[in-house]
Amino acid sequence: MPARPPRNTPSPPPDEAGPPPHPEDLGGDDHALGARVRRLRQDHGWTLEQLSHASGVSRSMLSQIERGQANPTLAVARRLAQALRITLGELAGERAPDSAIDVILADDETYQFRNDDQCSIRTLSPLTLEKTVEFYEIRLARGGALRSAPHYQGTRECLHVRQGQVQLISGAESCRLNQGDSAHYRADVDHAIENAGRREVVGYLVVTYEKT
């Protein structure tokens, strides 16, 4: 499941490049900063367009920053840092203090992977976590389903049903899960999680990727 930008974020403003803002810029080497922004964006699995929607910074400005052709103002840098879930100091290249705890707040829309009438998916694992494991909260409306194409070879998923009834499909096999049930299954084939009951389904999904 690739990362997606949060919903209901402000549309990117018009091109913010303008004249080079020397008094209020972030400072440092433009090319090093641009490379850092590109790496952080790619770590999230975002395109320029997705980072633009997440931060409210225009796509053209982001492109200039990543190519080292513009140094962002402090206002732009704050937007980028907030979208990327880092501090301004980390964006500028300062080493982040080591911490044993990563907190994901319940109202943080950065971690909302999908949210529509049929399905809601919220990421519960840090976006910067090494992509060998992912953790999600899933909500399926009555009649809703989450259908997925095959992931990378060796990918498996573990689903726990906290509420409701689920029809789980993995390749040519399927099973019914009730409240409190869990299942571990292949995700490198076509697979689906369907709401098989009359109430909303709430579940937790762990995706594990085979190390290469």
C-alpha positions as CSV (number, residue, x, y, z in Angstrom):
1,M,0.0,0.0,0.0
2,P,1.8,3.1,-1.1
3,A,1.5,6.2,1.0
4,R,-1.0,8.8,-0.1
5,P,-1.4,12.5,0.9
6,P,-4.0,13.4,3.5
7,R,-7.5,14.4,2.4
8,N,-9.1,17.8,3.0
9,T,-5.7,19.6,2.8
10,P,-5.6,23.1,1.2
11,S,-5.0,23.3,-2.5
12,P,-1.5,24.3,-3.4
13,P,-1.2,28.1,-3.8
14,P,0.0,29.7,-7.0
15,D,3.7,29.5,-7.8
16,E,5.6,30.6,-4.7
17,A,9.0,30.9,-6.3
18,G,9.1,34.6,-7.0
19,P,12.3,36.5,-6.3
20,P,14.9,34.7,-4.2
21,P,14.0,35.5,-0.5
22,H,17.4,36.0,1.0
23,P,16.5,37.7,4.4
24,E,14.1,35.0,5.5
25,D,15.4,31.8,3.8
26,L,16.3,28.6,5.6
27,G,20.0,29.0,4.8
28,G,22.5,26.3,4.0
29,D,23.5,24.7,0.8
30,D,20.6,24.7,-1.7
31,H,21.6,21.5,-3.4
32,A,22.1,19.6,-0.1
33,L,18.7,20.8,1.1
34,G,17.0,19.9,-2.2
35,A,18.5,16.4,-2.0
36,R,17.2,16.1,1.6
37,V,13.7,17.1,0.6
38,R,13.7,14.6,-2.3
39,R,15.0,11.8,-0.1
40,L,12.4,12.5,2.6
41,R,9.6,12.7,0.0
42,Q,10.7,9.4,-1.5
43,D,10.9,7.8,2.0
44,H,7.2,8.6,2.3
45,G,6.5,7.1,-1.1
46,W,5.1,10.5,-2.3
47,T,5.2,12.1,-5.7
48,L,5.8,15.9,-6.0
49,E,2.1,16.3,-6.5
50,Q,1.3,14.4,-3.3
51,L,3.8,16.4,-1.2
52,S,2.4,19.6,-2.7
53,H,-1.1,18.6,-1.5
54,A,0.2,17.5,1.9
55,S,2.2,20.7,2.5
56,G,0.3,23.4,0.5
57,V,3.5,24.3,-1.3
58,S,3.2,24.5,-5.1
59,R,4.5,21.7,-7.2
60,S,6.7,24.1,-9.2
61,M,8.3,25.5,-6.0
62,L,9.0,22.0,-4.7
63,S,10.6,21.0,-8.0
64,Q,12.9,24.1,-7.8
65,I,13.8,23.3,-4.2
66,E,14.6,19.7,-5.0
67,R,16.8,20.7,-8.0
68,G,18.7,23.2,-5.8
69,Q,17.4,26.2,-7.7
70,A,15.5,27.8,-4.8
71,N,16.0,28.0,-1.0
72,P,12.6,28.0,0.7
73,T,11.4,30.8,3.0
74,L,10.9,29.9,6.7
75,A,7.1,29.8,6.1
76,V,7.6,27.3,3.2
77,A,10.1,25.3,5.2
78,R,7.7,25.0,8.1
79,R,5.0,23.6,5.8
80,L,7.4,21.1,4.4
81,A,8.6,20.0,7.9
82,Q,5.0,19.7,9.1
83,A,4.0,17.6,6.1
84,L,7.1,15.4,6.4
85,R,6.7,15.0,10.2
86,I,10.1,16.4,11.1
87,T,11.5,19.5,12.8
88,L,12.9,22.5,11.0
89,G,16.3,21.6,12.3
90,E,16.1,18.1,10.7
91,L,15.0,19.7,7.4
92,A,18.0,22.0,7.6
93,G,20.3,19.0,8.1
94,E,20.7,18.9,11.9
95,R,20.8,15.4,13.4
96,A,17.6,14.5,15.2
97,P,17.9,13.5,18.8
98,D,17.6,9.8,19.4
99,S,14.2,8.8,20.9
100,A,12.9,5.4,21.8
101,I,9.2,6.5,21.2
102,D,7.4,7.5,18.0
103,V,4.0,8.9,18.7
104,I,1.2,9.0,16.0
105,L,-1.7,11.3,17.2
106,A,-5.2,10.2,16.5
107,D,-6.2,13.4,14.8
108,D,-3.1,13.6,12.5
109,E,-4.4,13.5,9.0
110,T,-0.9,12.9,7.6
111,Y,-1.5,9.2,8.4
112,Q,-4.9,9.0,6.7
113,F,-4.2,6.7,3.8
114,R,-7.8,6.6,2.4
115,N,-11.1,7.9,3.6
116,D,-14.3,7.6,1.5
117,D,-17.9,6.3,1.9
118,Q,-16.8,2.7,1.6
119,C,-13.5,2.4,3.3
120,S,-11.2,4.3,5.7
121,I,-7.6,3.3,6.2
122,R,-5.3,4.9,8.7
123,T,-1.6,4.2,9.0
124,L,-0.5,3.3,12.6
125,S,3.2,2.8,11.9
126,P,5.7,5.7,11.4
127,L,6.0,6.8,7.8
128,T,9.8,6.7,8.1
129,L,9.7,3.1,9.3
130,E,11.8,0.8,7.2
131,K,9.4,-0.7,4.7
132,T,9.5,-4.3,5.9
133,V,6.3,-3.9,8.0
134,E,3.3,-1.7,7.9
135,F,0.4,-1.4,10.4
136,Y,-3.1,-0.1,9.5
137,E,-6.5,0.5,11.0
138,I,-9.2,-0.4,8.5
139,R,-12.9,0.6,8.6
140,L,-15.4,-0.8,6.1
141,A,-18.9,0.5,5.7
142,R,-21.8,-1.9,5.2
143,G,-21.2,-3.4,1.8
144,G,-17.7,-1.9,1.6
145,A,-14.6,-3.8,0.5
146,L,-10.8,-3.3,0.2
147,R,-9.6,-5.1,-2.9
148,S,-5.9,-5.2,-3.7
149,A,-3.7,-6.4,-6.6
150,P,-0.8,-8.7,-5.7
151,H,2.0,-7.0,-3.7
152,Y,5.7,-7.9,-3.9
153,Q,6.6,-11.6,-3.9
154,G,6.6,-13.0,-0.4
155,T,4.3,-10.3,1.1
156,R,1.9,-11.5,3.7
157,E,-0.8,-9.8,5.7
158,C,-2.3,-10.5,9.2
159,L,-5.8,-9.2,9.8
160,H,-7.5,-8.9,13.2
161,V,-11.3,-8.2,13.3
162,R,-12.2,-6.0,16.2
163,Q,-15.8,-5.4,15.1
164,G,-18.1,-6.9,12.5
165,Q,-17.9,-9.8,10.0
166,V,-15.4,-10.1,7.2
167,Q,-15.1,-12.3,4.1
168,L,-11.4,-12.7,3.5
169,I,-10.2,-13.7,0.0
170,S,-6.6,-14.6,-0.9
171,G,-6.1,-15.9,-4.4
172,A,-8.5,-18.8,-4.9
173,E,-9.2,-19.3,-1.2
174,S,-11.6,-17.5,1.2
175,C,-12.9,-17.6,4.7
176,R,-15.3,-15.9,7.0
177,L,-14.0,-14.0,10.1
178,N,-16.1,-12.8,13.0
179,Q,-15.4,-10.3,15.8
180,G,-12.1,-11.3,17.6
181,D,-10.9,-13.5,14.8
182,S,-7.5,-13.1,13.0
183,A,-6.1,-14.5,9.8
184,H,-2.6,-14.6,8.3
185,Y,-2.5,-15.0,4.5
186,R,-0.7,-14.4,1.2
187,A,-0.8,-10.9,-0.2
188,D,1.4,-11.5,-3.3
189,V,-1.8,-12.7,-5.0
190,D,-5.1,-10.9,-5.6
191,H,-6.7,-10.4,-2.2
192,A,-9.7,-8.7,-0.7
193,I,-11.3,-7.8,2.7
194,E,-15.1,-7.5,2.3
195,N,-17.7,-6.4,4.9
196,A,-19.9,-9.5,5.2
197,G,-22.2,-8.2,7.9
198,R,-24.7,-5.4,8.6
199,R,-22.5,-3.2,10.7
200,E,-19.3,-1.3,10.2
201,V,-16.1,-3.5,10.2
202,V,-13.2,-2.3,12.3
203,G,-10.0,-4.2,11.9
204,Y,-6.2,-4.0,12.2
205,L,-3.9,-5.0,9.4
206,V,-0.2,-5.8,9.5
207,V,1.6,-6.1,6.2
208,T,5.0,-7.8,6.1
209,Y,7.4,-7.7,3.2
210,E,10.1,-10.3,2.6
211,K,13.6,-8.9,2.9
212,T,15.7,-9.0,-0.2
